[in-house]
Amino acid sequence: MLIVLLVSLLLISFLVHINFILKYIIKRENVYYKGFIVTIFINFIIAGILIVIALSKPELIRDLDMTILVWVLSGVIMTMLLLMKISIFRNIYKRSKLPEHYHLNFFGKKVLHGTVVKPAEIVLFFGSIPFFLIAGAYFVARIINLIMYKHL
C-alpha cells in the first residue's frame, strides 16, 4: 500500500508540475516558475524513495496489486481534470462580468465579446475531455464493481 501511495503522490506532483509550467508559459510570472522548480525537487525526492524501496525490497514491487494502483491513479487523473474544467468555467464566468468583455445591444441585452474565452482554455477544455471520460469511466466502473461484488 505504501508503493501505491508514493506512486499516487508522484503522479499528483507530476500533474502539479505540468500545471505550473503551463501557467508560467501563459502568464510569465515568477511565482509559477518557483513552483515549477519546487515540484522538480519533490519529484526527484519521491522518485528516489521509490527507487530505494524497489532496490531494497523487491518483493514489495512483485506483490504490488496493479488493479488498486491503476484505480487510484485513474481517480487522481479524473479529479485533477475535473478541477481544471471547473477552474476554466470559473475564469470565463469572472471575465463575462467585466465590462470590457461585453456591450449592451439596442434592446439593453448584454452581448459578450470573443475575448471572454481564451484560445488556450478552449484547447485545454476540449482536449482533456477524452482523458477525463476514460479515467472517470474506469474509476466509476471499479467503484461499482467494489460495491456490487466486494472486490475491485
N, C-alpha and C positions, 0 to 999 in steps of 0.2 A: 504494500500500500504506500510505502514511503517513495518508491520509484514513481508511482502514478502521480503522487502529489508533486514531486520535483519536476516531472515532465510537464505537468499542467502549469506549474509556475513558470517554467521555461517558455511554454507556448504563450502564456499571458504576457510575459516580458517581451517576447518577440513581437507580439501584436502592438504593445505599447511603444516599442522601439520603432515600428513602421509608422505608427500614428505620429510620433514626434518628428520623424524625418519628413513625412508628408506635410505636416503643419509648418515645419521650418522652410520647406521649399515654397509653400504658398505665401506665408506671411513674413518670412525673413526676420524673425525676432530671436534674440539671444536666448530667451528662456526655453525655447524649443530645442535649440542647439545643445544647451546644457542638459536638458532631459534626454536627448539622444546619446550624449556621452555617458551619462549615468546608467542608462539602460545597457550600453555596451559592457560596462563593468559588471552589472548584475547578471547579464547573460553569460559572461565568462565564469563568474563565480558559481552559478548554478550548473553550468555545463561541466566545470571542473569537479564539483561534488558528485555529479552523476558518473563521471569517468572514474573517480576514485572508488566509488561504490561498485561499479561494474568490474573493476580490476581486482578489488579485494574480496568481493563476494559474488562470484559469477552465478551462483545458484539463485540469487535474487532475480537476476535477469532471466534465467532459464524458467523460473516459476512464475514469471510475470503473466498476469491474465490480460491478454490483449483486448478482450471484449470490454472490460472495465475501462482500460486506458482509452480506447477509441471512443467509448461512450462519453467519458468525461471531457475529452478533447472536443468532441462534436458539440457538447453543451457549452463549452467555453467559447468556441468559434461562433455559435449561434447567438450567444448573449452579447458578445462584442459587436457583431454585425447589427444586432437589434439596437444596441446603444448608439452605434454610428448613424443608423437611419433616424432614430429619434432626435439626435443632435442636428442632423440636416434639416429635419422638419422644423425644429425649434428656431434655427438660424433663419430659415425662409420666413417663418411667421414674424420674427422680430423685424426683419427687413421690410416686410409688407406693411408694417405700421409706420415706418419712417416716411415723411412727406416727400423726400427726394426720389422715392421709388414708385410714386403714383401721381395721378392728376384726376381732377373731377371733370366728368363729361358734361354735356349740355343739360342733362337731367339730374345732375347732382350725385351721380353714382361714381364710386371710386373705380378707376381703371389702372390696373397695375402695369408697370413697365417691365421690360425684359431683364432689367438689372436686379430684379428681386431674386432670381435664381442664377447662381454662377455656373459656368460650364463644368467646372471640376466637380461640383455637387451632383450634377446630373449624371456624369460618368460614374462617380462613386456609388450613387444610389442604384442605378440600373445595372452596373457591372457587378455589384455584390449580391444581386438577387439570386442567381443560381447557387452560389455558395451558401447563402442563408437558407434556401429551400432544402438543399441536400443535407446540410448539417442539422437543421431543425427536424427534418423528417426522420433521420436516423435517431436523433436524440429522443424524440417523442415516441417512435416505434419501440425503442428499447424500454422506455418508461412503461408503456402499455404492456409490453411483454413481462416486465417485472411485476406489475400489478396483477395481471391475469394468471401467469404461470409461476410466479415467485422465483424467477431467475432472469438474468439478463440474457 
